[in-house]
Amino acid sequence: RVLQVLGDYDFKPWQCLAEFIDNSVDGFLHAKRSDNAIENPEVKISLLTQRNEGSRVTIKDNGPGMSPETLERSCKAGWSGNNTRDNLGLFGVGFNISTARLSLLTTILTTQRGSTEWHGMRIDLRKLQDEGHFMTPHFSRPASAEEHGTEIILERLKTDQLAWLTNPQNRSNMKKKL
């Protein structure tokens, strides 16, 4: 229920996407400060152009990725691994607000350089509500040792968010803001 309430927070879709970008930038900054700078840092956002049942939004970066433990903590409301002086995201709820605001199903995949697995979590708000718990199992899939980064896949987009995201004028304004 908490995640659904966070989804009622009045973030515009572009602000939700900006939150994901901020998280990626924080990862790039952390890597640089740790003397493991990412060459050619990149964040790609795949936006939908039409409204349909299978519409999705994908945000993918080539950042340092997260350990399975950090992935789990990052999905908890109120957790932040950031200090107050050097990072954009400070309070740990922006990710939760943004995912709950845009969609009912969020998949997060992450891998670190040298790992042979992508680690993932799938947050299905309907399922969590129906089952009455917040247990979200981990899953993994193979990765090459050269891969690194994080991917967020938003599915079952909320009707009002889908309408906003597919509106050409909103898309144009969003590109300018981001």
N, C-alpha and C positions, 0 to 999 in steps of 0.2 A: 504493500500500500504506500509506503514511503516513496518509492520510486515513481509511482503514478502521480503522487502529489507534486514531486519535483518537476514532473512533466507539465504541470499546470503553470509553472513559473513563466512569466511573460518574456521569453527570449524569442527574438525573431530568428527565422532559419539561418540568416547570414551570421547572426551572433553565435549560433550553435556551431556552424562550420568554423568560425573564428576561434572558438574554444578548442576544437581539434587541432587547428593549425598552431595555436599557442602551445599545446602539449607537445607537438612535434618540435617546435622551436626550442622548448625547454630541454628536450632530449639532445638536440644538436649542441646547445650551450653546455650541457653537462658533459657531453663527450669531449668538447673542446677544452673545458677546464680540467678534464682528467687526462689531457695529452693524448686523446684518441679521436681527434677531430675527424669528422666525416667529410670526405672529399665530395664536392658537388652536392651539398644537401638539397633535398627535393621533397616537396609535398605535392601529391597529385590528388585532385578531387574529381571524381566522376559523378556528374550530375545527370539526372534524367531530363528528358525533353518532352516526354509524353506521359499522360496519366494512364497507368494500367495496373492491374493487380500485382504484377511481379516487379514493380518499380523498386529501385534500390539506389542508395547513395553510398559511394565508397571513398574513403580517405586513406591514402597509403603514403608512408614516408620511407626513406632509406636511412633512418636514424639508427641509433645504437641498439634499439630493441630493449626488451625487458626480460628479466629472469621470470620463471613461473611464479615465484613468490611475489615479486613486484607486480606482476600482472594481476594476481588475485587481490592484492592490497589496493591497486589502482581502481578496481571496480567497486570498492566499498565507499559509500557516501561519507564524506568528511575526512577521508585520508588524503594527505598530500605529502609527497616526498620532497617538496621544494622548500627552500629557505626564503625568508621574506625580502632579501635584498637582490638576489641574482636571478630570479625566475619570474615568468609571467603569471603562471597559475599558482595561487597561494592557498586556497581553502579546500580544495579537493571535491567540491560539489559541482563544478562546471561540467565535467564529463558526464556525471549522472543526470544533471538537468538537461544537457544537450541531447543525450541519447533518448531519454524518456520523452522529451519534447517532440522529437522528430518521428520516432518509430516505436513499434511494439516488440521488435526483435533486433537485437544488436549482437554481432559477432566480432570479437576482437582476436586478432592473430598477431603474434610477435615472435621474433627470433633474433638472436645475437650472433655476431660474426663468430664462426667456428662451431656453432651448434649444428647438430644434424636434425633438429626438429623445430617446427613452428609449434608454439604453445598457444592454445586458444581457450576462450570461454564464450558461451552463448547465453545471452540474457534475454529470456523470453518472458516479457511482463505478464502475458495472459496465463502462461503455464505456472509462473511463480504465484500469481494470485489464486489460481485454481487449486494449487497444491498447498497453499498456505505457508510457504517457507521461502527462504532466500538462498537456498543451496544451488549453486551453479557449478556443475561438474566441469573439470578441465578435459580437454582433448588435445591430441597432437597429430601432426602429419609430417612427413619427411621434408627436410630442407637441405639445400646444399650448404657446405661450410662457408661459402662466399656470401650467402644471403644474410641480410640484416635489415631490421625495420619493423614497423607496426602497420597493420591494416585494420580498419574499422569498416564493417559492412552493416548498413542500416537497411532493414527490410520491414515489410508490413508498415509502410509509412502512414502516418496519420493523415486522414483525408484533408484537413485544412492545411497541413504542412505540404502535402503533395500538390495541392492547388497553388500554393504560394511559390513553391520551387519550380513549377512548370510554367509559370507566368513569364512571358518574355521580358516585360518591363522590370519585374522583380529580379530576374537573372542578370539583366544589364546593370541595374543599380548595385546588386550584390558583388559583381565583379569589380566595380569601382571601389566599393567599401573594403573588400578584402585585399 
